[in-house]
Amino acid sequence: MQTGEVIRNYRKRKNMTQEEMARRLGVTAPAVNKWENGNSLPDITLLAPIARLLGVSLEELLSFREELTEEEIRAMLRELGDRVKRDGYDSAFHWAKEKIQEYPGSERLILWMAQTLTAYRIMEKPENPEQYDADICGWLEQSLTGGTEENRRSAANSLFLFYFQKGQYEKAEGYLDFLSDQNPEKKRLRGTVYEKTGRTEEAWKAYEELLYSYYTMVSLVLHNLYSLALSQGDREKARYLTEKQVQTARLFDMGQYNAIAPELELAVLEKDERSCLEILEQLLDHANEMDESFRNSPLYSHMKFKTVETKEKLDLREYLKKSMQEDPGLDFLKESSGWKELMEK
């Protein structure tokens, strides 16, 4: 609210007329009317008496707040959208600029206004769009150097996209330093910069590493969902999620071993002897190639995988067989003829 609106609201709360307020302050009623309509401001010497009379602080009287509420900001953004459609981009831009000047301490308002104006500029295609660059980038830079970490990341992402779209790839890349190394989007965006600046090998590697890490995350989440379904007694949902794990391993070229393995847990849980033995046999058949599939996959051809050097190559098949023999969860199989045949192969 403007100062005049504050005066009007609190005067009415006190059930005080303009004439009474004027009399108490030693001014004329038209002067009070002008304050409330925003046509003039009280003399500086009257600010303290007005605040005391209305029972408000000077900060409240002068409408000073470090931050607006989220609903207030969203209302302004809706108003900005209405003004773009009704009055055009330039008029809406200058209205937004006035609001930012009015609330210079509202970090979210500044960031969201800048991002909204950027989006409308793309959609509305105003004349000479470059004339708005300095202000919009200045607001985003302001958000980048202060405020919450979330605001800084959002501002950095917006500045990256702004300069990337302009073909200023090196400048855009600099803003990626503000993103967390744990953010997968950082690697993807860096890959786009590598691609645009002719660093093709680095681009391949960045994209492939990201794809490989996505498999790990997706696989873990699917298993978490599977466990959740089992905890609620939903075997049908668990079976569905097991199939999704299988499909994911195949999609990401993780090889036959990783595609078969998810089916074992449910088969053991259901004490399905026939299925367990079939799955165990397939796992043993593909144990020694479990990491060769993705190492040799075209999806990861530019990645360098670490290789552990040993005097003798580890026989993963025999190692897996030993693990099976020591696994108490498989005890229900160990007296069967199928189990004995499997262990003797």
C-alpha positions as a Python dict, from the first residue, in 0.01 Angstrom:
ca = {
    (1, 'M'): (0, 0, 0),
    (2, 'Q'): (103, 362, -56),
    (3, 'T'): (135, 599, 240),
    (4, 'G'): (-200, 763, 158),
    (5, 'E'): (-375, 426, 167),
    (6, 'V'): (-217, 350, 507),
    (7, 'I'): (-341, 683, 645),
    (8, 'R'): (-695, 625, 512),
    (9, 'N'): (-719, 267, 642),
    (10, 'Y'): (-595, 345, 992),
    (11, 'R'): (-798, 667, 1016),
    (12, 'K'): (-1113, 469, 938),
    (13, 'R'): (-1018, 202, 1192),
    (14, 'K'): (-1006, 481, 1450),
    (15, 'N'): (-1353, 599, 1335),
    (16, 'M'): (-1197, 937, 1268),
    (17, 'T'): (-1311, 1181, 998),
    (18, 'Q'): (-1070, 1371, 776),
    (19, 'E'): (-1180, 1690, 949),
    (20, 'E'): (-1106, 1552, 1296),
    (21, 'M'): (-766, 1423, 1189),
    (22, 'A'): (-684, 1759, 1029),
    (23, 'R'): (-787, 1944, 1348),
    (24, 'R'): (-567, 1725, 1568),
    (25, 'L'): (-267, 1773, 1341),
    (26, 'G'): (-322, 2143, 1284),
    (27, 'V'): (-370, 2111, 907),
    (28, 'T'): (-668, 2151, 672),
    (29, 'A'): (-911, 1874, 578),
    (30, 'P'): (-823, 1916, 204),
    (31, 'A'): (-460, 1846, 295),
    (32, 'V'): (-559, 1514, 455),
    (33, 'N'): (-775, 1437, 151),
    (34, 'K'): (-477, 1495, -81),
    (35, 'W'): (-259, 1263, 126),
    (36, 'E'): (-515, 984, 112),
    (37, 'N'): (-569, 1021, -263),
    (38, 'G'): (-196, 1015, -332),
    (39, 'N'): (-187, 1370, -465),
    (40, 'S'): (68, 1482, -207),
    (41, 'L'): (263, 1357, 93),
    (42, 'P'): (265, 1490, 450),
    (43, 'D'): (543, 1724, 550),
    (44, 'I'): (831, 1531, 707),
    (45, 'T'): (772, 1707, 1040),
    (46, 'L'): (419, 1559, 1048),
    (47, 'L'): (520, 1195, 1000),
    (48, 'A'): (584, 1119, 1368),
    (49, 'P'): (261, 1295, 1488),
    (50, 'I'): (57, 1109, 1221),
    (51, 'A'): (209, 774, 1325),
    (52, 'R'): (132, 842, 1692),
    (53, 'L'): (-222, 957, 1613),
    (54, 'L'): (-297, 645, 1406),
    (55, 'G'): (-111, 405, 1633),
    (56, 'V'): (132, 275, 1370),
    (57, 'S'): (509, 268, 1333),
    (58, 'L'): (688, 501, 1095),
    (59, 'E'): (787, 198, 885),
    (60, 'E'): (423, 95, 851),
    (61, 'L'): (319, 452, 773),
    (62, 'L'): (577, 479, 497),
    (63, 'S'): (481, 134, 363),
    (64, 'F'): (831, 0, 413),
    (65, 'R'): (860, -379, 412),
    (66, 'E'): (1164, -588, 330),
    (67, 'E'): (954, -863, 175),
    (68, 'L'): (608, -901, 27),
    (69, 'T'): (396, -1208, 84),
    (70, 'E'): (390, -1471, -187),
    (71, 'E'): (25, -1397, -256),
    (72, 'E'): (102, -1025, -302),
    (73, 'I'): (380, -1107, -546),
    (74, 'R'): (160, -1347, -742),
    (75, 'A'): (-110, -1081, -760),
    (76, 'M'): (145, -840, -910),
    (77, 'L'): (254, -1102, -1161),
    (78, 'R'): (-108, -1154, -1265),
    (79, 'E'): (-141, -778, -1301),
    (80, 'L'): (175, -774, -1512),
    (81, 'G'): (26, -1037, -1744),
    (82, 'D'): (-297, -841, -1775),
    (83, 'R'): (-106, -525, -1859),
    (84, 'V'): (100, -701, -2127),
    (85, 'K'): (-220, -815, -2299),
    (86, 'R'): (-405, -488, -2249),
    (87, 'D'): (-137, -219, -2288),
    (88, 'G'): (152, -394, -2460),
    (89, 'Y'): (491, -512, -2343),
    (90, 'D'): (664, -175, -2309),
    (91, 'S'): (395, -27, -2086),
    (92, 'A'): (385, -341, -1871),
    (93, 'F'): (765, -339, -1845),
    (94, 'H'): (773, 16, -1708),
    (95, 'W'): (493, -65, -1462),
    (96, 'A'): (698, -362, -1338),
    (97, 'K'): (1006, -143, -1310),
    (98, 'E'): (814, 100, -1089),
    (99, 'K'): (704, -187, -865),
    (100, 'I'): (1062, -309, -830),
    (101, 'Q'): (1172, 45, -738),
    (102, 'E'): (887, 60, -487),
    (103, 'Y'): (995, -267, -320),
    (104, 'P'): (1375, -278, -369),
    (105, 'G'): (1418, -517, -78),
    (106, 'S'): (1182, -785, -209),
    (107, 'E'): (1418, -1040, -359),
    (108, 'R'): (1143, -1273, -479),
    (109, 'L'): (952, -991, -647),
    (110, 'I'): (1264, -877, -836),
    (111, 'L'): (1354, -1231, -947),
    (112, 'W'): (1002, -1334, -1049),
    (113, 'M'): (935, -1004, -1229),
    (114, 'A'): (1260, -1042, -1427),
    (115, 'Q'): (1180, -1402, -1520),
    (116, 'T'): (821, -1319, -1613),
    (117, 'L'): (928, -1025, -1828),
    (118, 'T'): (1180, -1251, -2003),
    (119, 'A'): (908, -1504, -2082),
    (120, 'Y'): (665, -1240, -2212),
    (121, 'R'): (938, -1084, -2423),
    (122, 'I'): (985, -1416, -2601),
    (123, 'M'): (611, -1462, -2652),
    (124, 'E'): (516, -1102, -2739),
    (125, 'K'): (825, -1015, -2948),
    (126, 'P'): (827, -639, -2874),
    (127, 'E'): (1017, -395, -3096),
    (128, 'N'): (1384, -348, -3009),
    (129, 'P'): (1386, -614, -2736),
    (130, 'E'): (1751, -535, -2659),
    (131, 'Q'): (1644, -211, -2490),
    (132, 'Y'): (1521, -417, -2194),
    (133, 'D'): (1836, -628, -2157),
    (134, 'A'): (2022, -405, -1912),
    (135, 'D'): (1737, -380, -1664),
    (136, 'I'): (1634, -747, -1677),
    (137, 'C'): (1990, -878, -1651),
    (138, 'G'): (2060, -627, -1375),
    (139, 'W'): (1766, -760, -1173),
    (140, 'L'): (1877, -1119, -1229),
    (141, 'E'): (2234, -1031, -1129),
    (142, 'Q'): (2096, -868, -815),
    (143, 'S'): (1919, -1194, -729),
    (144, 'L'): (2236, -1385, -806),
    (145, 'T'): (2451, -1202, -551),
    (146, 'G'): (2213, -1205, -256),
    (147, 'G'): (1912, -1375, -109),
    (148, 'T'): (1842, -1743, -66),
    (149, 'E'): (2033, -2023, -236),
    (150, 'E'): (1715, -2120, -421),
    (151, 'N'): (1683, -1768, -564),
    (152, 'R'): (2051, -1766, -664),
    (153, 'R'): (2016, -2098, -848),
    (154, 'S'): (1703, -1979, -1024),
    (155, 'A'): (1867, -1651, -1126),
    (156, 'A'): (2178, -1832, -1251),
    (157, 'N'): (1965, -2065, -1461),
    (158, 'S'): (1777, -1769, -1611),
    (159, 'L'): (2099, -1583, -1692),
    (160, 'F'): (2245, -1897, -1850),
    (161, 'L'): (1942, -1934, -2078),
    (162, 'F'): (1940, -1561, -2157),
    (163, 'Y'): (2298, -1558, -2287),
    (164, 'F'): (2277, -1905, -2439),
    (165, 'Q'): (1984, -1798, -2656),
    (166, 'K'): (2186, -1498, -2767),
    (167, 'G'): (2473, -1724, -2871),
    (168, 'Q'): (2704, -1588, -2599),
    (169, 'Y'): (2801, -1937, -2490),
    (170, 'E'): (3114, -1860, -2289),
    (171, 'K'): (2931, -1597, -2084),
    (172, 'A'): (2641, -1838, -2034),
    (173, 'E'): (2877, -2112, -1915),
    (174, 'G'): (3007, -1888, -1638),
    (175, 'Y'): (2669, -1889, -1465),
    (176, 'L'): (2677, -2268, -1432),
    (177, 'D'): (2932, -2223, -1152),
    (178, 'F'): (2645, -2102, -934),
    (179, 'L'): (2466, -2438, -971),
    (180, 'S'): (2544, -2728, -740),
    (181, 'D'): (2767, -3005, -874),
    (182, 'Q'): (2501, -3244, -744),
    (183, 'N'): (2245, -3092, -980),
    (184, 'P'): (2227, -3313, -1292),
    (185, 'E'): (2092, -3018, -1491),
    (186, 'K'): (2431, -2848, -1452),
    (187, 'K'): (2605, -3127, -1645),
    (188, 'R'): (2336, -3130, -1915),
    (189, 'L'): (2359, -2755, -1967),
    (190, 'R'): (2736, -2771, -1975),
    (191, 'G'): (2703, -3038, -2242),
    (192, 'T'): (2493, -2801, -2455),
    (193, 'V'): (2768, -2538, -2426),
    (194, 'Y'): (3033, -2793, -2526),
    (195, 'E'): (2820, -2889, -2825),
    (196, 'K'): (2770, -2529, -2940),
    (197, 'T'): (3136, -2437, -2899),
    (198, 'G'): (3277, -2731, -3094),
    (199, 'R'): (3398, -2932, -2793),
    (200, 'T'): (3227, -3240, -2931),
    (201, 'E'): (3416, -3505, -2735),
    (202, 'E'): (3343, -3327, -2407),
    (203, 'A'): (2976, -3296, -2503),
    (204, 'W'): (2946, -3669, -2572),
    (205, 'K'): (3114, -3750, -2241),
    (206, 'A'): (2895, -3510, -2040),
    (207, 'Y'): (2572, -3647, -2187),
    (208, 'E'): (2678, -4011, -2148),
    (209, 'E'): (2787, -3965, -1785),
    (210, 'L'): (2452, -3806, -1713),
    (211, 'L'): (2267, -4094, -1879),
    (212, 'Y'): (2466, -4348, -1679),
    (213, 'S'): (2393, -4169, -1351),
    (214, 'Y'): (2024, -4148, -1440),
    (215, 'Y'): (2010, -4527, -1472),
    (216, 'T'): (2148, -4565, -1120),
    (217, 'M'): (1895, -4322, -977),
    (218, 'V'): (1595, -4461, -1168),
    (219, 'S'): (1689, -4817, -1075),
    (220, 'L'): (1719, -4729, -705),
    (221, 'V'): (1388, -4542, -699),
    (222, 'L'): (1208, -4829, -872),
    (223, 'H'): (1346, -5068, -612),
    (224, 'N'): (1232, -4834, -333),
    (225, 'L'): (884, -4834, -484),
    (226, 'Y'): (898, -5212, -510),
    (227, 'S'): (986, -5239, -139),
    (228, 'L'): (706, -4997, -52),
    (229, 'A'): (455, -5207, -246),
    (230, 'L'): (568, -5520, -61),
    (231, 'S'): (542, -5346, 277),
    (232, 'Q'): (177, -5279, 197),
    (233, 'G'): (116, -5635, 83),
    (234, 'D'): (61, -5538, -280),
    (235, 'R'): (228, -5826, -469),
    (236, 'E'): (70, -5724, -800),
    (237, 'K'): (221, -5376, -779),
    (238, 'A'): (555, -5525, -672),
    (239, 'R'): (552, -5754, -977),
    (240, 'Y'): (474, -5457, -1202),
    (241, 'L'): (765, -5258, -1056),
    (242, 'T'): (998, -5555, -1098),
    (243, 'E'): (914, -5559, -1468),
    (244, 'K'): (987, -5187, -1487),
    (245, 'Q'): (1332, -5252, -1336),
    (246, 'V'): (1393, -5515, -1602),
    (247, 'Q'): (1284, -5278, -1880),
    (248, 'T'): (1500, -4999, -1739),
    (249, 'A'): (1812, -5218, -1741),
    (250, 'R'): (1746, -5312, -2103),
    (251, 'L'): (1672, -4952, -2206),
    (252, 'F'): (2002, -4829, -2060),
    (253, 'D'): (2203, -5121, -2208),
    (254, 'M'): (2298, -5258, -1866),
    (255, 'G'): (2324, -5614, -1993),
    (256, 'Q'): (2142, -5939, -1938),
    (257, 'Y'): (2264, -5989, -1581),
    (258, 'N'): (2119, -5656, -1460),
    (259, 'A'): (1799, -5719, -1655),
    (260, 'I'): (1747, -6060, -1492),
    (261, 'A'): (1853, -5979, -1133),
    (262, 'P'): (1541, -5779, -1027),
    (263, 'E'): (1319, -6085, -1083),
    (264, 'L'): (1504, -6298, -828),
    (265, 'E'): (1392, -6120, -512),
    (266, 'L'): (1020, -6164, -581),
    (267, 'A'): (1067, -6525, -690),
    (268, 'V'): (1248, -6600, -361),
    (269, 'L'): (977, -6422, -164),
    (270, 'E'): (711, -6636, -330),
    (271, 'K'): (921, -6951, -282),
    (272, 'D'): (883, -7023, -654),
    (273, 'E'): (1143, -7300, -686),
    (274, 'R'): (1123, -7337, -1063),
    (275, 'S'): (1151, -6963, -1134),
    (276, 'C'): (1432, -6921, -882),
    (277, 'L'): (1643, -7193, -1037),
    (278, 'E'): (1587, -7055, -1388),
    (279, 'I'): (1683, -6704, -1279),
    (280, 'L'): (1988, -6824, -1084),
    (281, 'E'): (2108, -7023, -1385),
    (282, 'Q'): (2079, -6719, -1610),
    (283, 'L'): (2261, -6504, -1357),
    (284, 'L'): (2547, -6750, -1343),
    (285, 'D'): (2559, -6771, -1724),
    (286, 'H'): (2595, -6392, -1753),
    (287, 'A'): (2795, -6316, -1436),
    (288, 'N'): (3129, -6276, -1611),
    (289, 'E'): (2986, -6025, -1856),
    (290, 'M'): (2780, -5816, -1614),
    (291, 'D'): (2988, -5501, -1667),
    (292, 'E'): (3093, -5566, -2027),
    (293, 'S'): (2751, -5481, -2171),
    (294, 'F'): (2747, -5117, -2072),
    (295, 'R'): (3121, -5081, -2124),
    (296, 'N'): (3072, -5191, -2485),
    (297, 'S'): (2743, -5011, -2540),
    (298, 'P'): (2727, -4726, -2798),
    (299, 'L'): (2539, -4529, -2531),
    (300, 'Y'): (2860, -4495, -2328),
    (301, 'S'): (3127, -4514, -2596),
    (302, 'H'): (3296, -4189, -2491),
    (303, 'M'): (3314, -4271, -2122),
    (304, 'K'): (3621, -4412, -1954),
    (305, 'F'): (3543, -4679, -1696),
    (306, 'K'): (3793, -4765, -1426),
    (307, 'T'): (3945, -5111, -1450),
    (308, 'V'): (4086, -5286, -1145),
    (309, 'E'): (4413, -5450, -1240),
    (310, 'T'): (4469, -5797, -1087),
    (311, 'K'): (4717, -6073, -1158),
    (312, 'E'): (4435, -6308, -1242),
    (313, 'K'): (4095, -6213, -1375),
    (314, 'L'): (3828, -6258, -1110),
    (315, 'D'): (3587, -6538, -1198),
    (316, 'L'): (3262, -6364, -1114),
    (317, 'R'): (3064, -6679, -1192),
    (318, 'E'): (3239, -6876, -920),
    (319, 'Y'): (3220, -6582, -680),
    (320, 'L'): (2843, -6555, -740),
    (321, 'K'): (2798, -6930, -697),
    (322, 'K'): (2972, -6914, -360),
    (323, 'S'): (2747, -6625, -253),
    (324, 'M'): (2441, -6828, -350),
    (325, 'Q'): (2557, -7122, -143),
    (326, 'E'): (2602, -6900, 163),
    (327, 'D'): (2273, -6714, 118),
    (328, 'P'): (2021, -6832, 387),
    (329, 'G'): (1736, -6690, 177),
    (330, 'L'): (1796, -6969, -74),
    (331, 'D'): (1790, -7251, 181),
    (332, 'F'): (1451, -7373, 57),
    (333, 'L'): (1618, -7466, -274),
    (334, 'K'): (1926, -7643, -144),
    (335, 'E'): (1782, -7991, -109),
    (336, 'S'): (1637, -7996, -459),
    (337, 'S'): (1792, -8185, -749),
    (338, 'G'): (1783, -7869, -957),
    (339, 'W'): (1998, -7685, -707),
    (340, 'K'): (2257, -7964, -698),
    (341, 'E'): (2274, -7971, -1077),
    (342, 'L'): (2315, -7594, -1086),
    (343, 'M'): (2601, -7595, -836),
    (344, 'E'): (2778, -7876, -1021),
    (345, 'K'): (2784, -7698, -1357),
}
